[in-house]
């Protein structure tokens, strides 16, 4: 097992040339656990990004519509979801 070395102190001169070493800042920020609402909102944003990527990759309209329905149901945490087409002449879906 390799020995661990202590990180250099900030702005400590290196040996030989008198110049400071590169700054070392470990990531020690602790984040609180995400609330369920925030986690859900983040997932919804990820879903929107996935749909955009699919559209840009050239998915057909029907493939994109199917994918949209599946991801919309997931994002809304719903068991069922469907797309309705409005028929304005008959004033119905």
N, C-alpha and C positions, 0 to 999 in steps of 0.2 A: 504494500500500500504506500503510495507516494506521500511524502511529508507535505503538509499544508504550509504555505508561506503566508506571512502576515502581509496584507496589502500596504503599500507605501503610504506615508502621510501625505496629504495634499501639499503641493508646493515645496516638498522636501527636495533639496538639491540631489541630483543623481551623483554617483561616484565619478569623479574625474573631470567633468566639464562644468560644474557649477550651475547648470540649468535645472529648473524644476522638472520633475517627472510628470507624466500625463496624469490628469486628475482621475481619481478612482472614487466613484460614488455608487456603493451598492444599493440596490433597490430594496429598501426596507419598509416601504409604505404598506401598511396593512389596511385592507379595505373591508368594510363591514359586509356581511352577507347581503345579497340582493333580496329585496322584498319580492314576493311573488308577482306583484303587479309590474315591477320594473323588469324582472326576468321575462315576463310575458311580452312586454313592449319591445325588449331587445330582440326576442325571437321573431316578432312581427316585422321588425326592420330587416332581419336576416332573410325572412321569407320574401319580402319585397325585392331585396337585392337578387335573390335566386331567380325570381320571375324575370327581372330585367336582364339577367345574364342569359336565360333561356331564350328570350325574345331576340337578343343580339346575336345569339348563335344560329339563328335562322330556323327555329322550330316552326312547324306548320301551324296555321291558325287553330286547327282542331287539337293538336298536341298541346299547344300553349293554353288553350281553354281548359282541357282536362287537367293539366298541371296546376293551373290557377285554382280550379275548384278544390283539388286535393289540398293545396297549401293554404287556401282560405279557410277550409274546415279546420285544419291544424291550428292556424293562427287564432281562430275564434274559439278554439277548444270545443268544436261542435262535432257531433257524430255524423251529421248529414249536411250536405251543401249542394246546391245545384244552380245552374245558370238558366235564367228565363229570358226569352226574347219577347220584347213588347210588340204587339200587333196593334198599331194605332187605328187601323180601319175598324177593327172589331172591339177596340178599347179593352183589350185583355192581354194577358201574357201567355 
